[in-house]
Amino acid sequence: MTFLEIDLKKLEFNYHSIRKRLKSQTKIIGVIKANAYGSASGAIAEKLISLGVEALAVSYASEGIELRQLGIKAPILVFYPQVDCFKDIIDHNLEPVLYSKRSWEKWVAESRKTKKSIPPIHIKYNTGLNRIGFQPDEVHWVLEQLKNSTFEVKSIYTHLGQTEYPKPDSVTSNQISLFEQIIEKHKAHSSRSVAYHLLNTSGLFNYPEHQMDWVRIGIGFYGYANRAEWNQSLKPIVTLKTHITQIHELKSGDTVGYNSGWKASKNTRIAVLPLGHADGFSRQYGQGKGWVLIDGQKAPVVGNVCMDMVMVEIGDIACIEGSEVMILGEGIRADALAEASGTISYELLTALGKRIPRVIKQ
Ligand SMILES: *Cc1c(COP(=O)(O)O)cnc(C)c1O
C-alpha cells in the first residue's frame, strides 16, 4: 500500500516562517496550482485560509472551479486563464489574470454578455521571462483600455525568471527595473489603489526588499525554497511511503525489469514496490539514479521504472515482504531525489499521481 501523508502542522510552520519575512502590510497569495504541488488542494486551501493567507491562486479555471465546488470562498486568481474559459471564470467568481490584447478583448466581450457581477481582474506584464504577459510597450494600450473600463483592477504583476540565483543578478535587476517603470506609468495614470507584486518563494528569500504589496508563495509552503540555506527554515510537508510487495533472491547475472534494464553483478536481493511512472515515480529515477530508504538505508532503483511497479536492490538490508519503504520524507528530500535524476522538486512533487491515496495529518 502506497500513501502520501500531508502534514498540516508543517504547513503551518512554513506559513509562519514565510510570514515572518514579510512587512506587516504585505499580503500573501497562496499558490495551490497543480493540486497544491501534488498534495491535496482542498485541504491546503482551507488550512492556508485559516492561517491568514489573503488570496489563493491556481493556473487554470478548472482548478478554481474544483475549489469553489469544495466550498472555498476566498479570492482565487487564475494565473493562466484560457479565453474559452472566461464564462466559467465569471460563473464561479474567479479572478482572471489578463495578459494579452486577445485575452483583454475576449474578457470584455464575455463580461458584456453576462448579467452576473464581474469579478476583479489582474494584469500581468512580461518583463523578460517571455512566457505570458503584456509587453512593457503595451502599457499605453492597457492604460487606454482602463480609461474606458469599469473593471476593478485588483493587482498588476510580473514574474521573475531566476530569483534563486545569487545576487546581484543582472537579469533579475533588469526585470525589476522594467516592472518599476511600468508601475510608474500606471500610478501616473490613475490614483486608484492597485496592488503590485513580483516575488515567488525564492524571490522573497532573495529580494525581500522588493516584496511590494503582495507575494505569491507556492513551493515555500510545501517546504522547499530552491537553496539549501533557505530550505533550513522550512519543513517538507509530504511523506510518501509504501510497503514491499515481493522480494526476490537474484543470482549474479540475473536481470531486472523491462529490456533487462539492470543485471546483478553478484548474488543479491531486490524488492518490488507498488508504485511506478503512472504515479509520478518517473523513469528518470530508474537506472540507479533514484533510491528509497528501507530500515533507514539507501536502496537504489534498479533497471527501468515500470508503469505500476519499481524494483530496488536491497542486498542485506533488514526487511521482509510488507516492510515499510520511505520514498519521500524523513531522510529523503524531493529536491535531492529530483536533482540526482536531472529534474527539480516542482516536477517531482506535481507529478505525484491521483492513484496515490492522500492522508491528511491535522
Ligand atoms: C507558480 C507560480 C508562483 C509560485 O512560485 P514558487 O516558486 O512555487 O513560489 C508565483 N507566481 C506565478 C506567476 C506562478 O506561476
The ligand as an ORCA input file, in Angstrom:
! r2SCAN-3c Opt
* xyz 0 1
  C       3.801     29.032     -9.749
  C       3.884     30.493     -9.660
  C       4.307     31.120     -8.473
  C       4.802     30.368     -7.267
  O       6.183     30.102     -7.401
  P       7.002     29.313     -6.280
  O       8.382     29.296     -6.797
  O       6.402     27.956     -6.209
  O       6.827     30.067     -5.002
  C       4.262     32.502     -8.421
  N       3.848     33.224     -9.474
  C       3.462     32.660    -10.633
  C       3.003     33.527    -11.751
  C       3.486     31.277    -10.769
  O       3.105     30.716    -11.917
*
